[in-house]
Amino acid sequence: MKNKTSPPSNVTHPFVAQHAADVIGILSGWDRLRLRGTLRALCQPTVRLRYLFVCQVLLKGFKNYALGLTQRILQHAERMAKGAQRPPPRYSLRARRIRTN
């Protein structure tokens, strides 16, 4: 016997309604979703060099560029969490140990 699913009646409903053309199904379960991303393309030397060229970053300035970009991303995540009245994101130890010198 198949269970009939009712349309979502929670916070996801506006999102599903907005993206109805792209939604093929709805999953129910945990109340949080953790997304992780990578920039795998930047692992290829030619792509990385092109990216740095477009961003006007010299190879000798890459370390400072990467550290600054990481700090901006972390600060933005903290501001978003604070604005949404959520606890600040938990970062890995590696991300917290960033030094700028």
Sequence and secondary structure as in RCSB ss.txt:
>XXXX:A:sequence
MKNKTSPPSNVTHPFVAQHAADVIGILSGWDRLRLRGTLRALCQPTVRLRYLFVCQVLLKGFKNYALGLTQRILQ
HAERMAKGAQRPPPRYSLRARRIRTN
>XXXX:A:secstr
         STHHHHHHHTTTT        S        GGGGSHHHHHHHHHHTT  GGGHHHHHHHHHHHHHH
HHHHHHHHTT       HHHHT    
